Amino acid sequence: MVGPNYQRPTVDVPPSWRVTYAEADNVADTAWWGQFDDPVMDNLIRVALRENLDLQIAAARVDEFAGRYGFVRADLYPQIGANAFAGRQKFTEDTGNRVPAGTNSTLNNYSITLNAGWEVDIWGRIRRATEAARADLVGSEEGRRAVILSLVGSVAGSYINLRDLDRQLEIARETADSRGKSLELFRLRFEGGFSSEVEYVQVKSQYEEALATIPAIQKAIAQQENGLSVLLGRNPGRIPRGKTIDQLALPQIPAGLPSDLLSRRPDILAAEQSLIAANARIGVAKASYYPSISLTGFFGFASADLSNLFTGPAKVWSYGVPLAGPIFTAGKIAGEVQATEAIQRQALAGYRQSIQNAFREVDDALVDRSRTREQLAAQGAQVAALQKYVDLAWLRFDNGYTSYLEVLDAQRSLFNAQLDYTRNQGVLFQAAINIYKAMGGGWVTEADKLTGGAERTVSGSAR
């Protein structure tokens, strides 16, 4: 076969990640979302894998490329067809081309023939085209698996964000309720002449501040529910809830080396298949420089009388070996070869770029989890300290040692710290999800089993 044979390019693989975890475990091939220990999340992911429209589009695209592969591969084999004809024809008796006198001017014509043609693939043009079509097919399957990878991560992340917003709403309502009681107390104190209007207005502003956060969080919850509904393949609507964000378990960190990504990430595998296809199409283009040789022929019967159609004299046959090749194309073939070689270089750069992006995504996710965990621990201690600050500020105010401004400052700081802590809880869970998404692994196969579709054997059937 003309054209280059594919060889996997060498890539610069880092020896290790920037952040290592002693608790990392070989869990990359398991359904990691089950580690959150929330049956509601598990069910949402199962629904999405069955009903998500992006996944259905990806599955249909695989079927499309399977059809294209079959179409191209068929040229490797002889093509056989059949023709049959029955007709009656009347010739003129009144022009210069009229039939001779005494000859019947009306004739019947019956024929049935088999025809066959086969291009002898001497230069490998058809085999290279088949190689490219097969790579497109396998790449489309890896693209479908990439959709599964993204979908599971998106559903889990959206659910975590939803439970994060739910907790923020609880904090806002609890704070508004607490400040509402303080407002009522200071209203009575103000009306009784025991406190100034300044203090009353300050308490009222704090109460309104807490109230103002509630609609914003409710809006974010509704929008998050709508986005999650679309991922589930449904119209916008409410999403069921399971465990609170404080009750969810944090998944383990999957073990793995950077080199593992080359066989675990569907997007990298799809990029390599694009490179294989582009490499094969160089051979298809180069084969146009050489002559094509075909075997053609037909055999059948033709007669003016239907009763004599299958008799010996009615036989017709023909065979030939046509040869066609370019002599002068004004650079047309050279231009096609140049274009395919350029496309191959683009695919090579895209393949290497996808690997580099994968390394970056894993490293980013590992750093994110490590630093967010440290940040969350510090914020937890801050929330505890601010809660004590609020208690002491109230005690000092009740005993007349300070004004209510100190209490307001303590409450405002505690409210903001509680919201920040809850938000970073969601960030920590999302970092764990991103690690699984970035590393890929056999868990994509486990998720694929939940799609409800027939088991695919692309790599086997496409040989």
Long-range contacts (C-beta under 8 A, 24 or more apart in sequence): 1-123, 1-124, 1-127, 1-128, 1-283, 2-123, 2-124, 2-125, 2-128, 2-283, 2-286, 2-287, 2-289, 2-290, 3-124, 3-128, 3-279, 3-280, 3-282, 3-283, 3-284, 3-285, 3-286, 3-287, 4-279, 4-282, 4-283, 6-275, 6-276, 6-279, 6-280, 8-272, 9-275, 9-348, 9-351, 9-352, 11-262, 11-352, 11-355, 13-258, 13-259, 13-262, 13-355, 13-359, 14-258, 14-359, 15-257, 15-258, 16-257, 16-258, 17-258, 17-362, 17-363, 17-366, 18-363, 18-366, 18-367, 19-363, 19-366, 19-367, 19-370, 21-253, 21-366, 21-370, 23-252, 23-253, 24-252, 24-253, 24-254, 24-255, 24-256, 25-252, 25-253, 25-254, 25-255, 26-254, 26-255, 27-251, 27-252, 27-254, 27-255, 28-254, 28-255, 28-256, 28-260, 28-264, 28-436, 28-439, 28-440, 28-441, 28-442, 28-443, 29-441, 29-442, 29-443, 29-445, 29-446, 30-442, 30-443, 30-446, 31-443, 31-446, 31-447, 32-251, 32-254, 32-436, 32-443, 33-152, 33-156, 33-251, 35-249, 35-250, 35-251, 35-252, 36-156, 36-243, 36-248, 36-249, 36-251, 36-429, 37-243, 37-248, 37-249, 38-159, 38-242, 38-243, 38-247, 38-248, 39-242, 40-159, 40-240, 40-241, 40-242, 40-243, 41-155, 41-156, 41-159, 41-242, 43-240, 44-155, 44-159, 44-228, 44-232, 44-239, 44-240, 45-152, 45-155, 45-156, 45-447, 45-450, 46-450, 47-232, 47-233, 48-151, 48-152, 48-155, 48-231, 48-232, 48-233, 49-148, 49-151, 49-152, 49-447, 49-448, 49-450, 49-451, 49-452, 50-233, 50-450, 50-451, 50-452, 51-232, 51-233, 51-234, 52-151, 52-231, 52-232, 52-233, 53-233, 54-147, 54-151, 55-144, 55-147, 55-148, 55-151, 55-451, 56-233, 58-140, 58-143, 58-144, 58-147, 59-144, 59-451, 59-453, 61-140, 61-143, 61-144, 62-137, 62-140, 62-141, 62-143, 62-144, 62-456, 62-458, 64-140, 65-133, 65-136, 65-137, 65-139, 65-140, 66-137, 66-458, 66-461, 66-462, 68-133, 68-136, 68-137, 69-130, 69-133, 69-134, 69-136, 69-137, 69-462, 71-133, 72-126, 72-129, 72-130, 72-132, 72-133, 73-130, 73-133, 73-134, 75-119, 75-121, 75-126, 75-129, 75-130, 76-121, 76-126, 76-127, 76-130, 77-118, 78-116, 78-117, 78-118, 78-295, 79-116, 79-117, 79-118, 80-114, 80-115, 80-116, 81-114, 81-115, 81-116, 82-112, 82-113, 82-114, 82-115, 83-111, 83-112, 83-113, 83-115, 83-300, 84-111, 84-112, 84-113, 85-109, 85-110, 85-111, 85-112, 86-110, 86-306, 107-304, 108-304, 108-305, 108-306, 109-302, 109-304, 110-302, 110-303, 110-304, 110-305, 110-306, 110-309, 111-300, 111-301, 111-302, 111-303, 111-309, 111-316, 112-300, 112-301, 112-309, 113-298, 113-299, 113-300, 113-301, 113-302, 113-316, 114-298, 114-299, 114-300, 115-296, 115-297, 115-298, 116-295, 116-296, 116-297, 116-298, 117-294, 117-295, 117-296, 117-297, 118-294, 118-295, 118-296, 119-292, 119-293, 119-294, 120-293, 120-294, 120-295, 122-290, 122-293, 123-287, 123-290, 124-283, 124-287, 125-283, 125-284, 125-287, 125-288, 125-292, 128-280, 128-281, 128-282, 128-283, 128-284, 128-287, 129-280, 129-281, 129-284, 131-276, 131-277, 131-280, 131-283, 132-276, 132-277, 132-278, 132-280, 132-281, 132-284, 133-277, 134-462, 134-463, 135-273, 135-274, 135-276, 135-277, 135-280, 136-273, 136-277, 137-458, 137-462, 138-273, 138-458, 138-459, 138-462, 139-269, 139-270, 139-273, 139-274, 139-277, 140-270, 141-456, 141-458, 141-459, 142-266, 142-267, 142-269, 142-270, 142-273, 143-266, 143-270, 145-266, 145-444, 145-448, 146-266, 146-267, 146-270, 148-266, 148-444, 148-447, 148-448, 148-451, 149-266, 149-437, 149-440, 149-444, 149-447, 150-437, 151-231, 152-437, 152-443, 152-447, 153-433, 153-434, 153-436, 153-437, 154-231, 155-228, 155-231, 155-232, 156-433, 157-429, 157-430, 157-433, 158-224, 158-227, 158-228, 158-231, 159-228, 159-239, 160-245, 160-248, 160-426, 160-429, 160-430, 160-433, 161-224, 161-426, 161-430, 162-221, 162-224, 162-225, 162-228, 162-239, 162-241, 163-241, 163-243, 163-244, 163-245, 163-248, 163-426, 164-245, 164-422, 164-423, 164-425, 164-426, 165-217, 165-220, 165-221, 165-224, 166-221, 166-241, 166-244, 166-245, 167-244, 167-245, 167-246, 167-422, 167-425, 168-217, 168-419, 168-422, 168-423, 169-214, 169-217, 169-218, 169-221, 171-415, 171-418, 171-419, 171-422, 172-210, 172-213, 172-214, 172-217, 172-419, 173-214, 175-210, 175-411, 175-415, 175-418, 176-207, 176-210, 176-211, 176-214, 179-203, 179-206, 179-207, 179-210, 179-411, 180-207, 182-206, 182-207, 183-207, 186-404, 195-404, 199-403, 199-404, 202-404, 202-405, 202-408, 203-404, 203-408, 206-408, 206-411, 206-412, 209-412, 210-415, 213-419, 245-422, 245-425, 245-426, 245-429, 246-425, 248-429, 250-428, 250-429, 250-432, 251-432, 251-433, 251-436, 253-366, 253-369, 253-432, 253-435, 254-435, 254-436, 254-439, 254-441, 256-439, 256-441, 258-359, 258-362, 260-439, 261-355, 261-358, 261-359, 261-362, 261-439, 261-440, 262-355, 264-439, 264-440, 264-441, 264-442, 265-354, 265-358, 265-439, 265-440, 266-440, 266-444, 267-354, 267-358, 268-351, 268-354, 268-355, 268-358, 271-347, 271-350, 271-351, 271-354, 271-355, 272-351, 274-347, 274-350, 274-351, 275-344, 275-347, 275-348, 275-350, 275-351, 277-347, 278-340, 278-343, 278-344, 278-346, 278-347, 278-348, 279-344, 279-347, 281-340, 281-343, 281-344, 282-337, 282-340, 282-341, 282-344, 284-340, 285-333, 285-336, 285-337, 285-339, 285-340, 286-337, 288-326, 288-333, 288-336, 289-326, 289-333, 290-325, 291-323, 291-324, 291-325, 291-326, 292-323, 292-324, 292-325, 293-321, 293-322, 293-323, 294-321, 294-322, 294-323, 295-319, 295-320, 295-321, 296-320, 296-321, 296-322, 358-438, 361-434, 361-437, 361-438, 362-435, 362-438, 362-439, 364-434, 364-438, 365-431, 365-434, 365-435, 365-437, 365-438, 366-435, 368-427, 368-431, 368-434, 369-428, 369-431, 369-432, 369-435, 372-424, 372-427, 372-428, 372-431, 373-428, 375-424, 376-421, 376-424, 376-425, 376-428, 379-417, 379-420, 379-421, 379-424, 380-421, 382-417, 382-421, 383-414, 383-417, 383-418, 383-421, 386-410, 386-413, 386-414, 386-417, 387-414, 389-413, 389-414, 390-414
